[in-house]
Amino acid sequence: MEDPILHLAVHLTLVGALREGEIVGLTPDDIDFDAADGIGTFRINKSMQRVRKEALNQVDDGCVIKIFPDKLERSTTSLILKSTKTASSCRTIFMTSALKEELKKWLNQLAADERKDPTRYHDSGMLFRLPNGLAVEPVLIRKKFLKWQDAHPEFPRIVFHGLRHSSATYQLMIFGGDVRAVQGTTGHATADMLVNTYAHIQQSSGAWEKV
């Protein structure tokens, strides 16, 4: 994957079983390269989504962290950054060494983009930004993934959210079916919800038992 935005999004998803909104909801402050004795961690506590303005008026103000400026006049929707859906969705995930290096390079690129033309750079404050500093929306990640799949028909075709399921599936297999350990990474509300979602692993491999 040559597209740096898509590459990082896929990498984060496979490591942490993230949802699209959680990926683009990350900020640089969520990253700690020195945590866990230098292993590095990143925190999931926010999510980005686009909502209709009429629906936004009915949302609890306490959960909306930021409303991004409209890109189009008379837009009927707003891009918002909000707190995660449930308390269990808030979690801290360990980095791999490869992800750590990619994140460092990405942050360096963000700084370089801003230095190119600081007067026209619009710092959204997000980890995922376009070269002009504006935030990357969840739909753009999905579109980039679809475009990549069109160019690579040799791979099975799935929706981007399927990568979250792939990550959870492999984690369950690697950890020998330790559902509660994997639940801490995926952010499922309950262990039973995780088991019910991924019961096919138990049925196909017999590698783990329902807890």
Summary of the structure (lengths in Angstrom):
residues: 211
radius of gyration: 18.2
end to end distance: 37.7
largest distance: 58.8
contacts: 589
relative contact order: 0.16
helix: 48%
strand: 14%
